[in-house]
């Protein structure tokens, strides 16, 4: 049986059907809908396949329109919007059952030298001093609700180590911010495009949950309807997904049944490698 990282590499290795047309599949792990990070990562791979490898992704902006069906392949159509002297732009539409479920624009840029700065990484507990996911499950998750146990007990390609576990085991209202260490659970091929699509996959994890901290709720709350609505990402520097990275997140606002969250992703040595922003649906279900 392939491990979780091998499975991730398989779902990111799209099948080419025709020029600018690709097909992706989903892992059969019992999910009711396709994980949003998977669609972002696959859409980025489809775009990468149409761009000169010397041009690396520097930003992407996507919108989720319908939940993806994990039992059905996803078709990705790429439109080559622009190829300039140093930039290239692509528009990607993901389709299932004849309808668009996701659209994304992505911009690619030849690497250039220039002015450089970044905001300093927060001073947090290092990942080695935090419980591993296995330790977390053994110590804390055994008494959690069944849906929470299933989430944490499933083998995943990305390991998460939150610096504070209060939110995961309490309904206490907290500041809408969190810091999470993450890394791939195995090595990836020495291809920056694969690491970029894997980071895009991981970037959708935990973001929306941060917008619920201030309300003492979580994405597993049965009284909430929760879904990603859009996702934006900017790639700043090279990185290795096998190394630890810190995902620092804050949610400036929630209103109108939507929560907004920002994220900064740092390498272990403190360099800012990517930034994210996401708005998601956090709708209170009507009581019957």
C-alpha positions in Angstrom: 0.0 0.0 0.0 1.4 3.5 -0.9 2.0 5.8 2.1 0.3 9.2 2.4 3.1 11.1 0.6 3.1 8.6 -2.3 -0.7 9.1 -2.5 -0.2 12.9 -2.6 2.3 12.6 -5.4 -0.1 10.4 -7.3 -3.0 12.8 -7.1 -0.7 15.7 -8.1 0.5 13.8 -11.2 -2.4 14.7 -13.5 -3.2 12.8 -16.6 -3.0 14.8 -19.8 -6.1 14.3 -22.0 -5.4 16.9 -24.6 -3.5 20.1 -25.0 -4.4 22.3 -22.0 -6.8 19.6 -20.6 -5.9 17.4 -17.6 -7.6 14.9 -15.4 -7.1 14.4 -11.7 -8.5 11.9 -9.2 -9.1 11.9 -5.4 -7.9 9.5 -2.7 -10.6 7.1 -1.5 -10.5 7.8 2.2 -14.2 8.2 3.0 -14.4 12.0 2.7 -17.8 13.3 1.6 -16.2 16.0 -0.5 -12.9 16.7 -2.0 -10.4 18.6 0.2 -10.0 22.1 -1.1 -6.2 22.0 -0.9 -6.2 19.1 -3.3 -8.1 21.1 -5.9 -5.8 24.1 -5.4 -2.7 21.8 -5.8 -4.0 20.0 -8.8 -5.1 23.2 -10.5 -1.6 24.6 -10.0 -0.1 21.4 -11.5 -2.3 21.8 -14.6 -1.1 25.4 -15.0 2.5 24.4 -14.4 2.3 21.9 -17.2 1.6 24.7 -19.7 4.4 27.1 -18.6 8.2 27.1 -19.2 9.8 25.5 -16.0 12.0 28.6 -15.8 8.9 30.5 -14.8 7.9 29.7 -11.3 4.5 30.4 -9.7 4.5 33.6 -7.6 0.8 34.0 -7.0 -2.6 32.2 -7.3 -6.2 33.3 -6.6 -9.0 30.7 -6.6 -12.7 30.5 -5.9 -14.6 27.4 -4.8 -18.1 27.2 -6.3 -19.3 23.7 -5.6 -18.2 20.8 -3.4 -16.1 18.3 -5.2 -17.2 14.7 -5.6 -14.3 12.4 -4.4 -15.7 9.5 -6.5 -15.5 11.3 -9.8 -12.4 12.5 -11.7 -11.9 16.3 -11.9 -11.2 17.8 -15.3 -8.9 20.8 -15.4 -9.0 23.1 -18.4 -6.1 25.7 -18.7 -6.4 28.9 -20.7 -3.1 30.5 -21.7 -4.1 34.1 -21.0 -0.6 35.7 -21.4 3.0 34.9 -22.1 5.2 38.0 -21.7 8.9 38.6 -21.5 9.2 37.5 -17.8 5.6 36.8 -16.6 3.0 34.3 -17.7 -0.7 34.1 -16.7 -3.0 31.1 -16.7 -6.7 30.6 -16.0 -7.7 27.2 -14.7 -11.3 25.8 -14.4 -12.0 22.6 -12.6 -15.1 20.7 -13.8 -17.2 17.8 -12.5 -20.5 16.5 -13.8 -20.4 19.2 -16.5 -20.2 22.1 -14.0 -17.4 24.2 -12.7 -16.5 23.5 -9.1 -13.4 25.7 -8.8 -11.6 28.4 -10.9 -8.1 29.8 -10.4 -5.8 32.3 -12.0 -2.1 31.8 -11.5 0.9 34.0 -12.4 4.4 32.8 -13.1 7.6 34.8 -13.1 11.2 34.2 -14.1 13.5 34.3 -11.0 15.1 37.8 -10.7 17.4 39.4 -8.1 16.1 42.6 -6.4 15.3 44.4 -3.2 14.5 42.0 -0.3 13.0 42.1 3.2 10.5 40.1 5.2 8.7 40.4 8.6 10.4 38.4 11.4 9.0 35.0 12.3 7.3 34.8 15.7 9.2 33.3 18.5 7.4 30.1 19.3 8.0 26.6 20.8 10.1 24.5 18.3 8.4 21.5 16.7 10.7 19.0 18.5 9.2 20.2 21.9 5.6 19.7 20.8 3.7 16.3 20.7 3.8 14.5 17.4 0.4 13.7 15.8 0.8 10.1 17.0 1.4 11.3 20.6 -1.5 13.7 20.3 -3.9 11.0 19.2 -2.7 8.6 21.9 -2.9 11.2 24.7 -5.8 13.5 23.8 -7.9 12.4 20.9 -9.1 9.0 22.3 -11.9 10.9 24.2 -12.8 13.3 21.4 -16.0 13.1 19.3 -15.9 10.4 16.6 -15.5 12.9 13.7 -12.5 14.5 15.4 -10.9 11.1 16.1 -11.3 10.1 12.4 -9.7 13.3 11.2 -6.6 13.0 13.5 -6.2 9.2 13.1 -6.2 9.1 9.3 -2.7 8.9 7.8 -2.0 12.2 6.0 0.8 13.5 3.8 1.2 16.6 6.0 2.0 16.4 9.7 0.7 19.3 11.9 2.0 20.3 15.3 0.0 23.2 16.8 1.9 25.3 19.4 -1.2 25.5 21.5 -3.9 22.8 21.8 -6.5 24.8 23.8 -8.8 25.3 20.8 -8.9 21.7 20.0 -10.2 20.5 23.3 -12.1 23.5 24.6 -15.0 25.8 23.6 -13.3 28.7 25.3 -13.3 31.9 23.2 -9.7 32.7 22.2 -7.8 35.3 20.3 -8.4 34.5 16.6 -4.8 33.5 15.9 -2.7 30.3 15.9 0.8 29.0 15.0 1.2 25.5 13.6 4.3 23.7 12.5 4.0 21.4 9.5 6.0 19.3 7.1 5.5 16.6 4.6 5.7 13.2 6.2 8.2 11.9 3.7 10.6 13.1 1.0 9.5 14.7 -2.3 11.2 14.6 -5.6 13.9 17.3 -6.2 11.5 19.4 -8.4 10.5 22.9 -7.2 7.2 22.7 -9.0 6.2 19.6 -7.0 7.1 21.3 -3.7 5.1 24.4 -4.8 2.0 22.3 -5.5 2.4 20.4 -2.3 2.6 23.7 -0.3 -0.5 24.9 -2.1 -2.2 21.6 -1.0 -1.1 22.2 2.6 -2.0 25.9 2.7 -5.7 25.2 2.9 -5.3 23.2 6.1 -6.4 25.0 9.4 -6.9 28.5 7.9 -10.7 28.6 8.1 -10.7 27.1 11.6 -8.7 30.2 12.9 -11.7 32.4 12.2 -13.7 30.4 14.7 -11.3 30.8 17.6 -13.0 34.0 18.7 -16.4 32.3 18.9 -15.3 29.1 20.9 -16.2 26.9 17.9 -14.5 24.6 15.5 -14.9 23.3 12.0 -16.3 20.1 13.4 -19.2 21.9 15.1 -22.5 20.3 13.9 -24.2 23.6 14.3 -22.1 25.2 11.6 -22.0 24.9 7.8 -18.3 25.4 7.0 -16.6 25.6 3.6 -13.8 27.5 1.9 -15.0 30.2 -0.5 -11.8 31.6 -1.9 -8.0 31.2 -1.5 -5.1 33.4 -2.4 -1.4 32.6 -2.1 1.9 34.3 -2.9 5.2 32.4 -3.2 8.2 34.5 -2.0 11.2 32.1 -1.7 12.4 28.6 -2.4 11.7 25.9 0.3 11.8 22.2 1.0 8.5 20.6 2.1 10.4 17.9 4.0 11.6 20.5 6.4 9.5 22.0 9.2 7.6 25.2 8.4 5.7 27.5 10.7 2.2 28.6 9.6 1.2 31.7 11.6 -2.4 32.7 11.1 -4.8 35.4 12.3 -8.4 36.3 11.5 -9.1 40.0 11.5 -12.8 39.7 10.9 -15.9 37.5 10.7 -19.3 38.8 9.6 -22.1 38.0 7.2 -21.6 34.2 7.9 -18.1 34.5 6.5 -14.7 34.3 8.2 -11.5 35.9 6.9 -8.0 34.6 7.7 -4.5 35.6 6.8 -1.5 33.3 6.9 2.3 33.6 6.8 4.5 30.5 6.1 8.1 30.6 7.4 10.9 28.2 6.8 12.6 26.7 9.9 15.4 29.3 9.6 12.9 32.1 9.8 12.5 33.2 6.2 9.1 34.1 4.9 8.4 31.7 2.0 4.7 32.3 1.3 1.7 34.3 2.3 -2.0 33.3 2.2 -5.5 34.8 2.6 -8.8 33.0 2.7 -12.5 33.7 3.3 -14.8 30.9 4.2 -18.4 30.2 5.0 -19.1 29.9 8.7 -22.9 29.8 8.6 -25.0 28.9 11.7 -27.4 26.2 10.7 -31.0 26.9 11.3 -32.4 24.9 14.2 -35.3 22.6 13.2 
